[in-house]
Amino acid sequence: MPELPEVEVSRLGITPHIEQQVVTKVLIHHASLRWPIPDEVRSIEGMVIRSVRRRAKYLLLDTDKGSVILHLGMSGHLRIVPQSELLKKHDHVEIHFGNGKALRLNDARRFGACLWQEPKQSHALFNKLGPEPLTDEFTAQLLFERSRNKKVPIKQFIMDNHVVVGVGNIYANESLFKAGIHPKREAGKVSLKRYQALTPIIKDTLAAAIEQGGTTLKDFAQSDGKPGYFAQQLLVYGRKGEPCVKCDELLKEIRLGQRSTVYCAQCQK
């Protein structure tokens, strides 16, 4: 699944091609994604894309009439192509612009979304989301306060979008390893001092992934078709049974919240 860095890389990739461009046509080839695509999406025809924003793993294409919300789901990706280029299998939505280019949402598993948000309003999907991890709102004190009396494992706690958005499975694995925190430790038993170490590590890990183009996954490509490169630097994720880069102990794998969790029993207490 594309995580926050991959979605942010997609935003950075498509923005130069569509921001301040006039939408000439909206084509919906398959309306049945995770939720039915609302007819209001077509109302951006004739409007200018004022900005391209990201909230959590959602992208918002803002116009004066409202915003189109895009989510990549489990396997989706966005491409900028000439309008004349033939459709690919699983191209479900495309938006044409006055510069002759088209933005296409491709999603083989159809867990993605294309939704509508009225101007100056917040979609219900955003109402209970936590802060963005790369902003000043995300602090160690916030994690510490929200974790009190929580028995949930720390890995699942930092992956909870109500606590902080966008810390997906890959980056939770990596951040906890760098911070030396065992992924099964109860969130409520993690001290403020350890949250003070973990918080900047989460920020730095996500920022580094964005800088390098997102993590290479089989289902993800940037808008220009090039994969991300952060996977080359993964320290624990996907490395079960390989030696720890710090102590040479063989990395272990468990399941937490039905997600693969790789850690070093020696380095993560």
Secondary structure, 3 states (H helix, E strand, C coil): CCCHHHHHHHHHHHHHHHCCCEEEEEEECCCECCCECCHHHHHHCCCECCEEEEECCEEEEEECCEEEEEECCCCCEEEEEECCCCCCCCEEEEEEECCCEEEEEECCCCCCEEEEECCCCCCHHHCCCCCCCCCCCCCHHHHHHHHCCCCCEHHHHHCCCCCCCCCCHHHHHHHHHHHCCCCCCEHHHCCHHHHHHHHHHHHHHHHHHHHCCCCCCCCCCCCCCCCCCHHHHCCCCCCCCCECCCCCCECEEEEECCEEEEECCCCCC
